[in-house]
Amino acid sequence: MTTPIEELEKFISNLPVTIRNWIAHVTAAYYLGEMPTSPEHADATLFQALQPTTLISEIRNILLLRASVDYLLADDPISDEARQRTIAATVEKFDAAHTRTMQAQEPLQRAHTRKARDQWAVLRANQLSDQEIRRFERTRLVNNV
């Protein structure tokens, strides 16, 4: 049987790259209380959150990471209007090829976000429900682990 923290790690690591970096970066920012300085920093921060040293830190990290993913998957990361402004601003900063790449990835990112949202709903209703986290915590307390 996997622990809630292992379920979170598996979910985040199995996200398609089109949305994984966004989820990892923002989740790490919420954990740190500031934006990570690089994708590597975000990954290291998430790794640290997924390797708690005490039961209290493990429960805190489970709740924080779960809430972060809940929040991020509750809606598309950027509304259509904001997405178009972002692409327009990108045209000014990057070449046309980069802008076309961003535009081309948009439908795939939306599809991946929808699929992740569906998978997340199943996890939240089962392995990452409040009831399961409480059961995990009580089991660990009883077993002094």
Secondary structure, 3 states (H helix, E strand, C coil): CCCHHHHHHHHHHCCCHHHHHHHHHHHHHHHHCCCCCCHHHHHHHHHHHCCCCCHHHHHHHHHHHHHHHHHHHCCCCCCHHHHHHHHHHHHHHCCHHHHHHHHHHHHHHHHHHHHHHHHHHHHHHCCCCHHHHHHHHHHHHHCCC
